[in-house]
Amino acid sequence: MARRMITIDEKIEKAEAVVIAAKEKYDAALDELERLVAKRKELDDKKVLEAYHAGGKTADEIVAFIRSGGSLKEQPIVKRGRKRGFEG
């Protein structure tokens, strides 16, 4: 029983089909990624806006804070009150 030889043109055609299928899968995954990133940005925007409305700061104060590169984590916590052993 003789095996049929696959021609180079048939191999190219098969490889093209594989690439097309892979590109379609890639494009679908990329669309999903872009959709999810846009959704996360939308949720972040909503969270920031809600915090702005709930906070007691003006828009200018918030913008100045952001532009200064400030971070709440960098601010030392200062406990105020009476020092131990101080009589006065």
Backbone as JSON, one array per atom type, in Angstrom:
{
  "sequence": "MARRMITIDEKIEKAEAVVIAAKEKYDAALDELERLVAKRKELDDKKVLEAYHAGGKTADEIVAFIRSGGSLKEQPIVKRGRKRGFEG",
  "N": [[0.84, -1.16, 0.0], [0.73, 2.04, -0.99], [1.83, 5.19, 0.26], [0.37, 8.37, 0.09], [1.93, 11.25, -1.06], [2.29, 14.33, 0.53], [1.95, 17.45, -0.81], [4.01, 20.4, -1.04], [2.43, 22.66, -1.38], [0.01, 21.84, -0.24], [0.82, 21.55, 2.39], [1.45, 24.2, 2.99], [-1.07, 25.37, 2.71], [-2.43, 24.1, 4.82], [-0.93, 25.04, 7.0], [-1.5, 27.76, 6.79], [-4.22, 27.73, 7.43], [-4.08, 26.95, 10.1], [-2.76, 29.17, 11.19], [-4.62, 31.21, 10.66], [-6.77, 30.36, 12.27], [-5.54, 30.53, 14.77], [-5.05, 33.28, 14.86], [-7.66, 34.29, 14.9], [-8.5, 33.32, 17.38], [-6.66, 34.66, 19.02], [-7.4, 37.34, 18.49], [-9.99, 37.35, 19.56], [-9.41, 36.87, 22.26], [-7.9, 39.15, 22.81], [-9.84, 41.14, 22.44], [-11.52, 40.52, 24.6], [-9.76, 41.01, 26.74], [-9.33, 43.8, 26.43], [-11.95, 44.68, 26.89], [-12.29, 43.93, 29.58], [-10.27, 45.46, 30.84], [-11.22, 48.04, 30.3], [-13.6, 47.92, 31.76], [-12.56, 47.65, 34.37], [-11.29, 50.14, 34.6], [-13.52, 51.8, 34.47], [-14.83, 51.04, 36.85], [-12.88, 51.85, 38.7], [-12.87, 54.62, 38.22], [-15.46, 55.23, 39.07], [-15.25, 54.56, 41.78], [-13.37, 56.46, 42.67], [-14.78, 58.82, 42.18], [-16.97, 58.47, 43.92], [-15.61, 58.49, 46.37], [-14.66, 61.1, 46.33], [-17.05, 62.56, 46.48], [-17.91, 61.77, 48.99], [-15.91, 62.64, 50.64], [-14.24, 65.36, 52.38], [-12.8, 67.13, 50.91], [-11.76, 69.6, 48.5], [-11.91, 69.69, 44.9], [-9.61, 70.88, 43.88], [-7.81, 70.5, 46.0], [-7.57, 67.73, 45.99], [-6.51, 67.26, 43.43], [-4.07, 68.63, 43.69], [-2.87, 67.05, 45.65], [-2.59, 64.59, 44.29], [-0.92, 65.35, 42.15], [1.33, 66.05, 43.58], [2.44, 63.7, 44.14], [1.96, 62.53, 46.46], [1.23, 60.19, 49.07], [-0.91, 58.36, 51.08], [0.16, 56.3, 52.52], [2.73, 57.05, 52.96], [2.6, 59.03, 54.82], [3.39, 59.8, 58.12], [2.0, 58.42, 61.08], [0.76, 60.34, 63.54], [0.4, 60.39, 66.88], [-1.6, 62.14, 68.99], [-1.76, 63.7, 72.12], [-1.57, 63.39, 75.64], [1.65, 63.17, 76.98], [3.32, 60.53, 78.62], [4.21, 60.72, 82.02], [4.43, 63.41, 82.07], [3.93, 66.24, 83.82], [1.85, 68.86, 84.15]],
  "CA": [[0.0, 0.0, 0.0], [1.57, 3.23, -1.15], [1.38, 6.41, 0.95], [0.25, 9.54, -0.76], [2.84, 12.32, -0.68], [1.66, 15.63, 0.72], [2.74, 18.43, -1.53], [4.36, 21.61, -0.3], [1.26, 23.54, -1.44], [-0.95, 21.36, 0.74], [1.38, 21.88, 3.71], [1.29, 25.65, 3.15], [-2.5, 25.61, 2.9], [-2.74, 23.63, 6.16], [-0.3, 25.97, 7.93], [-2.27, 29.0, 6.73], [-5.46, 27.5, 8.17], [-3.72, 26.96, 11.51], [-2.45, 30.55, 11.55], [-5.88, 31.95, 10.65], [-7.51, 29.96, 13.46], [-4.83, 31.09, 15.92], [-5.28, 34.73, 14.87], [-9.04, 34.53, 15.33], [-8.51, 33.06, 18.82], [-5.91, 35.77, 19.61], [-8.23, 38.55, 18.38], [-11.08, 37.22, 20.53], [-8.82, 37.03, 23.59], [-7.52, 40.56, 22.92], [-11.09, 41.89, 22.64], [-11.95, 40.27, 25.98], [-8.84, 41.74, 27.6], [-9.64, 45.23, 26.32], [-13.24, 44.89, 27.54], [-12.08, 43.83, 31.02], [-9.49, 46.61, 31.28], [-12.13, 49.18, 30.26], [-14.52, 47.76, 32.88], [-11.82, 47.98, 35.59], [-11.12, 51.6, 34.63], [-14.84, 52.36, 34.79], [-15.05, 50.82, 38.28], [-11.94, 52.73, 39.42], [-13.38, 55.99, 38.08], [-16.64, 55.33, 39.93], [-14.77, 54.54, 43.15], [-12.74, 57.76, 42.95], [-15.84, 59.82, 42.23], [-17.72, 58.26, 45.16], [-14.75, 58.96, 47.46], [-14.64, 62.56, 46.24], [-18.32, 63.08, 46.98], [-18.02, 61.44, 50.41], [-14.83, 63.29, 51.37], [-14.41, 66.77, 52.67], [-11.77, 67.88, 50.19], [-12.16, 70.2, 47.23], [-11.27, 69.1, 43.73], [-8.26, 71.44, 43.8], [-6.99, 69.83, 47.01], [-7.32, 66.35, 45.53], [-5.59, 67.35, 42.28], [-2.76, 69.01, 44.23], [-2.34, 65.86, 46.33], [-2.19, 63.62, 43.28], [0.23, 65.89, 41.41], [2.51, 66.1, 44.45], [2.97, 62.34, 44.3], [1.71, 62.15, 47.85], [0.59, 58.92, 49.32], [-1.32, 58.23, 52.47], [1.04, 55.33, 53.15], [3.99, 57.72, 53.31], [2.37, 59.97, 55.89], [3.55, 59.17, 59.43], [0.85, 58.55, 61.97], [1.16, 61.11, 64.72], [-0.57, 60.27, 67.96], [-1.64, 63.35, 69.78], [-2.31, 63.48, 73.44], [-0.7, 63.65, 76.78], [2.82, 62.31, 77.1], [3.46, 59.89, 79.93], [5.18, 61.29, 82.94], [4.47, 64.87, 81.98], [3.05, 66.92, 84.78], [1.83, 70.25, 83.76]],
  "C": [[0.89, 1.24, 0.0], [0.95, 4.42, -0.41], [1.35, 7.56, -0.02], [1.18, 10.62, -0.22], [2.05, 13.62, -0.56], [2.55, 16.66, 0.06], [3.02, 19.64, -0.65], [3.19, 22.59, -0.29], [0.19, 23.13, -0.43], [-0.48, 21.68, 2.16], [1.21, 23.38, 4.01], [-0.17, 25.97, 3.44], [-2.93, 25.22, 4.32], [-2.17, 24.6, 7.21], [-1.05, 27.3, 7.94], [-3.57, 28.88, 7.53], [-5.2, 27.53, 9.68], [-3.47, 28.39, 11.99], [-3.73, 31.39, 11.61], [-6.69, 31.63, 11.9], [-6.87, 30.55, 14.72], [-5.06, 32.6, 16.01], [-6.68, 35.07, 15.32], [-9.16, 34.34, 16.85], [-7.8, 34.21, 19.55], [-6.76, 37.04, 19.61], [-9.38, 38.51, 19.39], [-10.56, 37.43, 21.95], [-8.43, 38.49, 23.83], [-8.75, 41.44, 23.15], [-11.58, 41.73, 24.07], [-11.06, 41.02, 26.97], [-9.15, 43.22, 27.59], [-10.96, 45.56, 27.01], [-13.07, 44.88, 29.06], [-11.29, 45.01, 31.56], [-10.37, 47.87, 31.3], [-13.11, 49.12, 31.44], [-13.82, 48.1, 34.2], [-11.62, 49.49, 35.71], [-12.44, 52.29, 35.0], [-15.13, 52.21, 36.29], [-14.14, 51.7, 39.13], [-12.42, 54.18, 39.38], [-14.57, 56.21, 39.02], [-16.22, 55.39, 41.4], [-14.16, 55.88, 43.55], [-13.82, 58.84, 43.07], [-16.66, 59.69, 43.51], [-16.91, 58.76, 46.36], [-14.69, 60.48, 47.48], [-15.91, 63.14, 46.85], [-18.47, 62.84, 48.49], [-16.99, 62.19, 51.25], [-15.08, 64.77, 51.57], [-13.39, 67.65, 51.95], [-12.34, 68.48, 48.91], [-11.43, 69.49, 46.1], [-9.84, 69.6, 43.6], [-7.32, 70.78, 44.8], [-6.62, 68.42, 46.57], [-6.32, 66.36, 44.37], [-4.19, 67.7, 42.76], [-2.1, 67.82, 44.92], [-1.82, 64.85, 45.32], [-0.95, 64.09, 42.54], [1.49, 65.93, 42.27], [3.14, 64.72, 44.62], [2.78, 61.83, 45.7], [1.02, 60.81, 47.94], [0.24, 58.86, 50.78], [-0.41, 57.27, 53.22], [2.34, 55.97, 53.61], [3.83, 58.66, 54.49], [2.54, 59.27, 57.23], [2.29, 59.39, 60.26], [1.34, 59.22, 63.24], [0.05, 60.98, 65.74], [-0.49, 61.52, 68.8], [-2.26, 63.03, 71.13], [-1.26, 63.75, 74.49], [0.45, 62.66, 76.81], [2.87, 61.74, 78.51], [4.51, 60.57, 80.77], [5.26, 62.81, 82.9], [3.46, 65.46, 82.94], [2.96, 68.38, 84.37], [0.57, 70.88, 83.76]]
}
